[in-house]
Every structure is written in C-alpha cells, then in structure tokens.
Amino acid sequence: MILDFPPGTGDEVLSACQMLTGNKRAVIVSTPQEVSLADCRKCVDFCKQVEVPIAGIIENMSGFVCPDCGHRHEIFSSGGGQKLAELAGCGLIAQLPLDPVFLRKCDSGDVAGALSSSPAIAGEMDKAASLLISGN
C-alpha cells in the first residue's frame, strides 16, 4: 500500500504510522530548494522518532529539460537531494527533471506517451521502482 502525504508531520501521518501494522518504509520527495529541504528534514526526524525506515529520497524538479535542444539545465539549486539522503542515511533513488513535453502528455492523460517522450524521467522512475521493489 502506498500512502501519499503532504510534507510535514501532522496528525494524519502520525495516525497512519501508528495504525498500520507490519513493515513500513518511507520515501521522501523533495525539490532541490532549501525551503523544501527544511520540510523534508522534519520528515526525516519524524521517521526516526516513529521508527519508520526511510527507503530513499526522490528529488523532484531536479533540473529542466529544454524541449528545443533536449539539454538539461539546473534552474534551481542542485545537490539538495543528495545532502538530504546523506542526512537520512539512505540513498538518493531518483532525480526527476522538469520536462514540459512529459508534463503536457501527463496533463492530457497520456502517461505511456509521457514516459516514452522522456527517457530521462522514465529511466529515473524505473531506477526508483527497482530499488524500492528490491528493498535496497
């Protein structure tokens, strides 16, 4: 089961951690900017307090893929996801760039087309899924 919670350590997250039995793991999604990393550091601390292992960190909006030239540009800070992973003692399991073509196709409901249009995102998502399924 996958539960998607907004950043923070509110009552919903605490209740879910307490009510769900069995093995639990957290995946923390951040962007490279410090404001997002600050929220995610709170999530790391929370996971440690409630003894939920962190399976990995995903850095969203990790660069921008130009639709004209295909090159990736770092338009936000960089390296934040890796620093957060080191703090959490886990791996940085994906760095998902902003890709306007991917986003347009997703917005129109064409997820398969979106993935085929963006090898960078598809590769990162495959890598993350493989790591999470294998438990590494």
C-alpha positions in Angstrom: 0.0 0.0 0.0 1.3 3.5 -0.9 0.1 6.5 1.1 0.9 9.9 -0.2 1.1 12.6 2.5 1.9 16.3 2.1 5.1 17.5 3.6 5.2 17.8 7.4 4.5 15.8 10.4 0.8 16.3 11.0 -1.7 14.1 12.8 -2.6 12.2 9.7 0.9 10.9 9.2 1.3 10.0 12.9 -2.1 8.2 12.9 -1.2 6.2 9.8 2.2 5.2 11.3 0.5 4.1 14.5 -2.5 2.3 12.9 -0.7 0.4 10.1 0.9 -2.8 11.2 3.7 -4.7 9.5 6.7 -3.4 7.7 6.6 0.2 6.7 9.1 2.3 4.8 9.0 6.0 3.8 10.0 7.6 0.6 10.6 11.3 1.0 10.2 13.5 -2.0 11.9 16.9 -2.1 12.9 19.6 -4.6 16.4 21.0 -4.6 15.4 24.3 -2.9 16.2 24.9 0.7 12.6 25.6 1.7 11.6 22.1 0.6 14.6 20.5 2.2 13.8 22.1 5.5 10.4 20.5 5.5 11.9 17.2 4.5 14.5 17.3 7.3 11.5 17.4 9.6 10.1 14.3 7.9 13.5 12.6 8.4 13.4 13.4 12.1 9.8 12.3 12.3 10.5 8.9 10.6 13.4 8.3 13.1 11.1 9.1 16.1 8.4 6.7 14.9 10.9 4.1 13.8 9.9 4.1 10.2 12.9 3.3 8.0 13.5 5.7 5.1 13.7 3.7 1.8 15.1 6.6 -0.1 14.9 10.2 -1.3 13.5 11.3 -4.6 14.5 14.8 -5.8 11.7 16.3 -8.0 12.2 19.3 -10.2 15.8 18.3 -10.5 16.8 20.4 -13.4 14.9 21.4 -16.6 14.9 19.5 -19.9 14.7 22.0 -22.7 12.1 20.9 -25.2 14.0 22.6 -28.1 17.6 21.3 -27.5 17.0 18.4 -25.1 19.7 19.6 -22.7 19.2 19.5 -19.0 19.7 22.8 -17.2 19.9 23.3 -13.4 17.5 26.1 -12.8 17.1 25.6 -9.1 19.7 24.7 -6.5 21.4 21.4 -7.0 22.7 18.7 -4.7 19.9 19.1 -2.1 18.5 15.7 -2.6 21.9 14.1 -2.1 22.6 16.0 1.1 19.2 15.0 2.4 19.9 11.4 1.6 23.2 11.5 3.4 21.4 13.1 6.5 18.8 10.4 6.4 21.3 7.6 5.9 19.7 6.3 2.8 20.1 6.6 -1.0 19.0 9.2 -3.5 16.9 6.9 -5.6 15.8 9.3 -8.3 16.3 12.8 -9.7 13.3 13.7 -11.8 13.8 16.7 -14.0 11.1 19.2 -15.2 10.2 18.2 -18.8 7.5 20.3 -20.4 6.7 17.6 -23.0 6.3 15.0 -20.3 4.1 17.3 -18.2 1.8 18.2 -21.2 1.3 14.5 -22.0 0.5 13.6 -18.4 -1.9 16.5 -18.2 -3.7 15.1 -21.3 -3.9 11.6 -19.7 -1.2 10.1 -21.9 1.1 8.6 -19.2 2.5 6.0 -21.6 3.3 8.6 -24.2 4.8 10.9 -21.5 7.2 8.2 -20.4 8.2 7.3 -23.9 8.8 11.0 -24.7 11.1 11.5 -21.7 13.8 8.9 -21.4 15.4 10.9 -18.5 12.2 10.7 -16.4 11.4 7.1 -17.4 14.9 5.9 -16.5 14.8 7.6 -13.1 11.3 6.2 -12.4 12.4 2.7 -13.4 15.5 3.0 -11.2 13.5 4.1 -8.2 10.9 1.4 -8.7 13.6 -1.3 -9.0 15.3 -0.1 -5.8 12.1 0.1 -3.8 10.9 -3.3 -5.0 14.2 -4.9 -4.2 14.2 -3.3 -0.8 17.7 -1.7 -1.3 
